[in-house]
Amino acid sequence: MDSTILQRYDRRVPRYTSYPTAPHFHSGIGADTYSRWLAAIGDQSPLSLYFHVPFCHEMCWYCGCHTKIVRRYEPIGGYAATLADEVKLIGSAITARPPVTHMHWGGGTPTILSVEDFTRIMNTIRGSFLVAPDAEIAVEMDPRTVTQEMIAGLAKAGMTRASLGVQDFTERVQTAINRIQPYEMTARVVGWLRDAGISGVNFDLMYGLPHQTVEDVRRSADLTAELKADRVAVFGYAHVPWMKTHQRMIPEDALPDGTERFEQAEAAAMRLVENGYRRIGLDHFALPGDAMVEALDAGQLHRNFQGYTTDQAQALIGFGASSIGALPQGYVQNAVPLRAWADAVRHGRPAVDKGIALSDEDRLRRAVIERLMCDLRVDLSAECRRYNESARHFAAELQSLQPMAEDGLVIIDDDRIEITEVGQPLMRTVCAVFDTYLASGAGRHSRAV
Ligand code: SF4
């Protein structure tokens, strides 16, 4: 890509895992509204559950998650007990019995929980919700601390997919991000997962890390393919030290510049594709035959807070401090401070302390952004018809996209927009044209590449 084009469009824009995005959530949405939204859930629409475990053994300097470093098990055990209470509390607020088709455990490090606590919470979930027999149960794990016994225990409790943080296999980069994880360690964990019958293995890789080179990224992509991870996400490191103060440990002069970041992102993508992966949306890759590839081909790929998903559920319920939920009426977020979250649950009320209700205008714009992020194309007339709007509704946006069309990032054919191969790395900038909240300036975002 021409460097002037890259400079022109590599803006700070949201990742669009939701629309409106989290910086626009406000305190006007709380426990009462959330309780009403939960009560309106029906029997038919499948449910998705997310569990946040905000603890880790050691801080990785690049980390952008809500987590806390702990050395003792006591706070973790206490958190697990409250999480089980929250499951019962929210389960009783949903009077219908829709099937739960997806569960995702994220963090932090969910595998910091003992197998006993994980199993206990899973049993509580099965007692409070109707978990579908073929539900996908995905668990993020830290290969540096997970053991073979733990994996066997998690598989026994129902885990069907594991997501491994890898980032980069190069020791120089691992040292700079305070995450030493040799290739052999990751390979051993993948072997344990396969032995335990876990068919779904995801890897998270990163580019834009300190001291990282294009060659490092290519090698990490090759080793990932060697280990046959079914799905791979390649995220750009977001340097936001004003929000995540531990990122100050990362020397800014060791960070690649915008052009280098772009070259790294494209090198990872090309090498994964050469190794047989299909490129999906902004940053995902999957082997042929994977459910994510099938969802992409069927136009049924979706985007939620975990990134791209095959999940078709209309409602995502979040559990744990800082977790975000998405319901047909809007988004909610639990209190971030552990004490505020635990106090709310102890007092028998949902720990939601902010959110946003969706208007039809939001839903329409969300649909347009989701199709662009997933399919790289959208038919504005078709989306507008679903919301009783004429495609003229987006006349100003089509006008704003003209320079991008002239620069080869998008093709505009009447009311249809298609993001080109050249424009694919900059798709967040294309989507931002449809974001009416962005101009308010709330939130500072990472760069598009
Ligand atoms: S293990 Fe993950 S959540 Fe924990 S500090 Fe490292 S990057 Fe953050």
Residues whose N, C-alpha, C, O or C-beta is under 5 A from the ligand:
A	BS01	SF4	C56 E58 M59 C60 C63 C65 T67 G107 G108 T109
